[in-house]
Amino acid sequence: MAAGLGTRMKSNLAKVLHRLDGRPLINHVCETSLTLKPNSINVVVGHQAEDVKQAVIAEFGEGEFAFPVQKQMLGTGDAVNSARKLLTNRESTLLVLSGDVPMISSETLKALIAKHRRSKADCTILTVELENPTGYGRVIREGSEFSRIVEHKDANEEEKTCREINSGIYCFDTKKLYAALKKVGNTNAQGEYYLTDVPTILNAKGDKIALFLHADEREIEGINDRRQLAAMETELRSRTITKLMLESGVSFIDPSSAYISAKAKIGRDTVISQNVTIEGKTVIGENCVVRPGVRIVNSIVGKNVEVKDNSFITDSTVGNGCDVGPMAHLRGKAVMEDGAKVGNFVELKKTKLGKGSKASHLTYLGDATIGEKTNIGAGTITCNYDGVNKHATIIGAGVKIGSDTMLVAPIKVGDGAVTGAGSVVTKDIKPYKLAVGAPARSIKSLDEKQ
């Protein structure tokens, strides 16, 4: 169910589109659902329906997803009823989840489904006991058996003392669910059609209702406001860092200040300093050092790499034994091959820097391909944009680019060539030539030693 407004978020954005660990809340639930290998997944949309749909498709593709629409926000029963045409005639088990409960695990859901089938139940409700159940619907038992669910606003004082609450997660016999939904009314404090009425209706008919009491209350916690979202972000971050330390052998100088995506992978004996942010599906190899203030997003970093202070790497690849920063910027699918180095205030954009090559200071390299063991002098710029189009710069192996060289693309610099300081290169330079001036011209041939 992902149709709600989420008014307590105080936001123009649908609640399920707010991000946890860098991803929309609804995508966490969809990902867990996919692990169960269901016949189909129906995401009930309503508020900002198209945006919710596109958020799911952007990560997972359309695949097994359908998107029934809840036209009016008339409660959870109405939300499930929105999928009636897709599901009503199926002989199946229907698992109902909430799009704002992102921490529910596949292991818990598998156990719930197993209990439902083992009990031969028509409905199984996942419940937990809370010290403070205020705001939650109470599960009322008669002895050990299910009696009814009472929403907090409709509960009397005795019912409010009950600590067992409804998580909002259910297994149903699909046909019996939709038959019972026809009998659900809206004579309650909210004027809504409650899905919670269905178990009571089934129970009155003599259908079997099972209860699955779960121990981990954090797993079924919903997001209702920004305070809860921030608290869950902290919880998820803590779990991720603890797992990396205990299972992957990663060291954290200050775990409380690091932000690490749950999707990230980090190798053994890598050290993560304070105030480091690692986002998305980043992969970092073994024996790396990531210095303070670094941010790495959806990138691959090899083994034995040092990323120095305040560097930013996004959508890029860094090979083994490389040295990055401080204050370097890699973006646009930049590639550093093994042993390459970029220093302070160097930016690579859509550039391949060859093995053992260096750009140590104050340099912009955009749309460039650079060979092995080439040295890029301080202040070098590839002038890749002519006001209309981007153009490529190709620099060979063993090249020495002098400080403050301007390379006006499209341009090629051959193997072993050298440019003088301050050169403005507007024409290709042949291999083993020395070019100087503005515009640069070749003044001397060089042997390999020179």
N, C-alpha and C positions, 0 to 999 in steps of 0.2 A: 504494500500500500504506500503510494508516494504522491498522493493528490493534494495533501493539506496545504493550508496557507502558512502555518508556522508563525502565528501573530506574535508570540512571545519572543521571537528572534529580533523583533523591531527592525525588519529588513525589507527592502524591495525585492529581495531574492527568495525564491521558494526554499523552504527549510532544507529539503533533501539535496539542494545544490550547494549548500554551505560545505566547506572543505574540512576534512580530517585527514591528516597525513598527506596533504596536497591533493586529495581526491574527493569528489562529491560523496556525501554520505550514502546516497543510493547505490553508488558503485561498490562500496564495501559489501552491502547486502547482496547485490547481484553476483559478485565474485564468489561469496560463500555459497549462494544458491547453485551456481554452476558446478561446484565440487560434488554436489549430490547427484549429478547426472540425471536431472528430471526430464520428462518428456517435453515440457515447455515451461517457460517462465513468463508470467503475466505481470507487467509493471503497471499498476493502476495509476494513471496520471490525471491531473485536473488543473490546479494552479500552475501556470507557466508550463503547460503540458509539452509543448514542442521543445522547450529548452531541456526539460528533464529527459525526454526521449533522446535528444541528440547527445546529451552527456553520457548516457548508457551506450549508445551506438558507437560513439567516438572511442571508447575503450575496448568494447567487446565485439563490435559488429552486430548486425541484426540477428543472425543465427537463430537461436531458440526463443528469442524474445517477441512478445506481443505487447501492445500498449493500449488496453481498453481505457476509455475515458470516463471519469466520474464528472458529470456535467454540473452538479451542484454539490456543495460540501454538506452532505446530510448525514455524516457519521460513518463509522467503520463498517456497519452492516451494508449501507448503501455503496461503499467503496467496493466491497467484495461482490455485491450484486451487479456492479458494472461489468464484470467479467462473465456474467451468466451465459451469454450466447456462445462464448468460447468453451465453457466447461460443463454446462448443466447436464449434458447427456453422457458424460464420461463415467465409466466404471474405474474409479481411481481414488487415490489418496491425495488430498489437497493440503499442502503446507502453506499456512498464512503467516507472513512476516511483515514487519513494519520497516519502512524505508529510513526511519530515523533511529534505528537500533543497530549501529554498525559493528559492535564488538561480538555479536553472536557467532559462535564457532561452528564449523561443520561437524566437529565431534559431538557437540551437544545436540545438534539437529539430528544427526544419525541416531543418537541414543533415544531421542524423542520419538522418531519414526519407528524404531525397534520396539519401544514400549507400546506404541499405538497398535502395531501389528500383533505383538505378543499377547496383548490384552483383548484382541479382537474387538477393539473399541470403535464406536462411530464418531467419537470426538475425544481427542486427548489434548489437555491444556498444560502448557509449561508454566510452572509456578515457582516463586521463591518466597522466602520469609525475610522480612525487613524489620530492623529495629524501629524505624520510623516510616510507616507505610502511607503517610499522609499524601493524598492526591491520587493514589492508585485504587483500582477496582479490587475489592476483597473477594477471595474465594471462600465461600461458606460451605462447610462440611456438616454432614450429620453422621457422627461417628468418624469413620475413615473415608466415607463415601461422599462424592460431590452432591451438593444441594443446589447452589446457585452462585452467580457472580453479581455483586452489587457495586455499582460505580460509587466513588467516594461522595459525590454530591448528592446521591440518592440514598446513602447508607444512614441507618439510625445509629445512635450512640453505642449500642452493644455491638453492632456490626463493625463499627470503626475500630474497635479494640482488636479485631482479627489482624494478625501480622502476615498471613499468607496472601500474597497478591497475585493477580493475573498479569503475566508478562506481555500479553497481547500476541503470543505465538501459539499456534494451534495446528493440530492435524485433524482433518475431517474426512469422512466418507463424502465424496463430492456430491453425489445425488441427494443424500440426506441433508447436507448443508443447504443446498439451494431450495429444497422443499421447505425446510424450516424458515428460511429467510422470508418466505411469503407471509409468514405469520408474525414477523417482527413489527411492532408498532413504535411510535415515537412519543408516547406519553411519559416523558421524563423531564428532568430539570433542563436539559439541553435542547429538547425538541428534536433529537436525532434518532436515527435507527442504529441501535447498538449491536455489533456482532456478538457482544457478550450475552445477549439474550438467547442466542441460538443453543448453547449447551443446556440452558434451563428448559427450553422447548423440547429438545431431544430427550432430556431426562424425564420429562413429564410423560412422554410417549413410551417410556420403558427402554429407550435406546441406551447403549452403554457409554458412560462418560468416564474416562480415565484421567488421572492427575499425575504429572511428572514433576516432582519437586526437585529443583536444581539448587546447587549449593552456592554458585558464584553469582552474586547479585550484580556485579559490575558488567557481566556479560550481557545482561538483558536490559541494561540502563538505556533509556531513550534520551535524545537530545531535544530539549524544549526551549532553551535559551542559550545565549552566548557564554554565560558562566559555565554551564554544563559542557558546552563544546570545548572550552579552554581546559577544563578539568580532564576531559577525556583525552585531549591532545597530550597533556602532561603524562597521563597514565600510559598511553600507547608508546610515547617516547621512552619512558622509563623501562617498559617491558622490552622494547627493541634494543636499547643499550645494554641492559642486563643480559639478554640473550647473546649479544655479540661478545661481551666479556667472558661469559661462562662457557659458551659453546664454540666460539670462533677464535678465541685467544686474542682479542683486540684490546688495546690499552686506551683508557680515556683519562686525560689529565684532570678534567673537571666534568664528570658526567652530567651534572645539573645544568651546564651551560651549552652542551652540544645538542644539536637537533639532527636526528638521523632518521631517514625514511625507513619504514618497515620493509620496503621493497629493495633497499640497498643491500649489497653484499660486500663485506670487507674481509681481507685476508689476515692470516695469523701474523702476530708480532707487528702489526701496523699500529702506530700511535696517533691518536686523535687529540689535538690540543683543545684548549678552551675556545668557546664562541665559534665553533665550526658548524656549518650547515651542509648536510649531504641530502639531496632531494632525489625523488623519482627512483628509477631503476639503475642508479649508479653502481658500478662495480669497481672496487679498489683492491689491488693485489696485496701480496705479502710484503712485510718489511718496509712499508712506506711510512713517511712522516708527514702529517698534515698540520701545518702551523696555525696559530691563532687567526681568526677572522676569515678563514677560507670558506668559499661557497662553491660546491660542486653539484651540478644538476644533470641528470640523465647522461652521464659520461662514463668512459672506461679509462681507468688508470692502471698501468701495469705494475710490476714488482719493482721494489727498491727505488721508488720515486719520492722526491721531496717536493711538496707544494708549500711554498713559503708564504709568509703573512699576507693576508688581505687579497689573495688572488681569487679570480672568478673563472670557473671552467663550466661551460654549458654545451651540451650536445656535441662533445668532442672526444678525441681519443689521445691518450698519452701513453707512449710505449715504455718499456722497461728501462730503468736506470736514468730516467729524465730528471731535469731540474726545472722547476717552474716558479717564477716570481723572485722577489716579492712584488705584489701589486701588478701581476700580469693578468691578461684577459684573453681567454680562448673561447671562440664561439663559432657558430655556423659550420659545424662538422670539421673543425680544425683537427689536424693530425700531427702529432709529434712522434717521429720514429725513434727507435731505441737510442738512448744516449744523447738525445737532443737537449738543448737548453734555451729557455727564454727567461730573460731577466726582468728587472724592475721597469714598470711602465711600458711593457711590450704587449701589443695586441695582435693576435692571429685571428683572421676571419676567413673561413673557407680556404684554408692554406695548409699545405703539406710541407712540413719541415723535415728534411732528410736525416738519416742516421748521423749522429755526432755533429750536426750543424748547430750553430749558435746565433742567437739574436739577443744580445745581453742588455741593451739599454735603449729606452726611449724610441721605440720603433713601431710602425704600423705595417703589417703584411696582410694584404687582402687579395683574395682570388689568385694566390701564388702557389707555384710548385717549386720547391727548392731541393737541390740534390744533396748528396752526402758531403760531410766535412766542409761545409761552406760557412763563412763567417759574415754576418750582417752587421755592419758598423752602426754606432749610435746615431739616432736621428734619421735613419733610413725610412722612406715612405714609398710604398707602391701606389702610384696615382692611378687607381683602377677604375675610376668613374669619370666619364666625359660629360656628364650632365644628362645623358639619356640612357646609356648602357654601361654595364660593368665589363671590364676586359681583363684578360689573364696576363700574369707575369710568370715567365719560366726562367729559373736560374739554375745553372748546371751544378756539377760537383766541384768541390775544391775552389770555389769562387771566393774572392774577398771584395766585399762591397764597402767602400769607404764611408766614413761618417758623413751624415747629412746628404746622402745620395737620394735623388728623386728619380724613380723608375716609372716613366710615363707609359702605361700599358695601352695597347698590347705591345709587349716587349720580350725579347729573349736575350739572355746572357749566357754565353757558352761556357763549357767546362774550363776551369783554370783562369778565367778572366779576372781582371782587377779594375775597380773604378776608383778614381781619386776623390778625396774629400770634397763635398759640395757639388759633385757632378749632377747634371740634369740629363738623364739618359732618355733620348727620344727615338733612337734607332737601335736595332739589334747590335750586340757586341759579339764578335766571333770568339771561338775558344782561344785561350792564351793570348789575349790582347789586353793592353792597358788603355783605358779610356778615361779622359779627364775633360773638365770644362762644362760650360753651359751655353749652348747644348754640347753634350759630350762628344768627343771624337777620339778614335783610336790613334795613339801616337807611338805605340811600341809593341812589338811581339815579345812574348815571354816564353822561356823554357819552363819545364815542370818545376825545377828548383826555385826559379824566381817567383 
